[in-house]
Structure formats: C-alpha cells, structure tokens
Amino acid sequence: MNGLIDEVTKDQLKPDRNTFKVGDGVKVHTRVREGEKERTQVFSGIVIARRGHGISETFTVRRVVSGQGVERVFPLHSPNIEKIVCDRKSIVMRARLYYLRKRIGKAASQVKEKRLIEGEKKARRKTSKK
C-alpha cells in the first residue's frame, strides 16, 4: 500500500528542495493570499527538525523575534513554498535541535558554522607546517 502512495505522489515531489539539513540557516519564501492579492512572505531561521518522507515530509524552522521564539512547520513539497534559500551551512551532531528552545538571547541561534570550522582547520595546518 505504501509503495502505491509513493508511486501516485511521485510527480508532485520537488527535487530542488532537498538542499538543506538540520542546523542550517534558511529563508523560506512562501506565497500568502490576502483576499484577491497574492504576495511573498519570507520566514528566516534555523532548521531544528525534519521528519517524514515522500510527499508528507515536513521541516521546522525556528527564529527569535523580540525575545520570543517563533517556530513554524512547513511541508517540504508544498506548492505554497516558492523557494528555500540556504544562507548558512552548519555542522551538527544531532538529528533534532530541540535544545535550542531552552536557550536565551544570542545563544538561541548559535550553531557551529561550516565556514568557521573549515577556517580553523586551515589555520591549524598553517601553524603545524611552521
């Protein structure tokens, strides 16, 4: 039965939306309809979870606004999502970052960034050659 559902929904999957992972900083551009008008709204934050598979896969994005944590769950293959832009790559050792909910202030958005880790490795190599 599950294979039948996957086969039916195969053409609705969007392959370009699988470019991010948990811990990355993303900007999600969604279509919002207000009456007759349609506009694009951007929600940016850190991906703290991904769950499900196939057409029902979802991801949770968290950000802190005015000292309040705001989380939003998006269906990955929704037609209302125009695009997902990954602006910060990170290195995390967990599948879900729920521990960020307990953090306050700047610590609530700090995750090891890939560019910083790679920069430290290059600096170590330079000092070890001397």
C-alpha positions in Angstrom: 0.0 0.0 0.0 2.8 2.4 0.9 4.5 1.8 -2.5 1.3 2.7 -4.2 1.0 6.0 -2.5 4.7 6.8 -3.3 4.0 6.0 -6.9 1.0 8.2 -7.2 2.6 11.2 -5.5 6.0 10.8 -7.3 5.3 13.6 -9.8 4.4 16.1 -7.0 7.8 15.9 -5.3 10.1 18.8 -5.9 13.7 17.6 -6.1 15.3 21.1 -5.7 14.0 21.4 -2.2 16.3 18.9 -0.6 19.4 21.1 -0.4 19.5 21.8 3.3 19.8 19.8 6.5 19.1 20.2 10.2 21.1 23.1 11.7 21.3 25.2 8.5 20.1 28.8 8.4 17.3 29.1 5.7 15.0 31.6 4.3 11.6 30.1 3.2 9.7 32.2 0.7 6.0 31.4 0.9 3.0 32.6 -1.1 0.4 34.3 1.1 -3.0 35.1 -0.2 -4.9 38.1 1.3 -8.3 38.4 -0.4 -7.6 38.8 -4.1 -3.9 39.8 -3.7 -1.0 37.4 -3.5 2.4 38.2 -2.1 5.6 36.5 -1.0 6.5 36.4 2.7 10.0 35.4 3.9 10.5 33.4 7.1 14.1 33.0 8.1 15.6 31.0 10.9 17.4 27.7 11.8 16.1 24.3 10.8 15.6 22.4 14.0 13.9 19.3 12.7 13.0 17.3 9.6 10.5 14.5 9.7 8.5 12.2 7.5 9.3 11.1 3.9 7.9 11.4 0.5 5.0 13.9 0.0 4.4 14.3 3.7 7.9 15.4 4.7 8.0 18.5 6.9 10.6 20.7 8.4 10.6 23.1 11.4 12.2 26.5 11.3 12.9 28.5 14.5 13.8 32.1 14.9 13.8 34.6 17.8 11.8 37.8 17.3 11.7 40.5 20.0 12.9 38.0 22.6 10.2 35.4 21.7 10.9 32.2 20.0 8.8 31.5 16.9 8.6 28.1 15.2 6.9 27.3 12.0 6.4 23.9 10.4 6.5 23.8 6.6 5.5 20.9 4.3 8.6 20.4 2.2 6.8 19.8 -1.1 4.0 22.3 -0.7 3.0 24.4 -3.8 2.8 27.4 -1.5 6.5 27.4 -0.9 8.2 29.3 -3.8 11.8 28.6 -2.8 14.1 27.7 0.1 17.4 29.5 0.3 20.1 28.1 2.5 22.2 31.0 3.7 24.3 29.3 6.5 25.7 25.8 6.4 26.4 24.2 9.7 27.8 21.1 11.4 25.6 19.5 14.0 25.8 16.1 15.7 22.1 15.6 16.2 19.0 14.9 14.2 16.8 17.4 16.0 17.9 20.6 17.7 15.2 20.9 20.3 17.7 22.0 22.9 17.7 25.5 21.2 14.3 26.1 22.7 15.8 26.4 26.2 18.5 28.9 25.2 18.1 32.6 25.6 19.5 35.6 23.6 22.3 35.1 21.2 22.9 31.5 22.3 19.5 30.6 20.9 20.7 31.0 17.3 24.3 29.8 17.6 25.2 26.6 15.8 28.7 25.6 14.6 29.0 27.0 11.1 30.8 25.0 8.5 32.8 28.0 7.2 34.2 28.7 10.7 35.2 25.0 11.3 36.9 24.8 7.9 38.8 28.1 8.7 40.0 26.7 12.0 41.3 23.6 10.2 43.2 25.7 7.7 44.8 27.8 10.4 45.9 24.7 12.3 47.5 23.3 9.1 49.4 26.6 8.6 50.7 26.6 12.2 51.8 23.0 12.2 53.9 23.5 9.0 56.0 26.2 10.6 
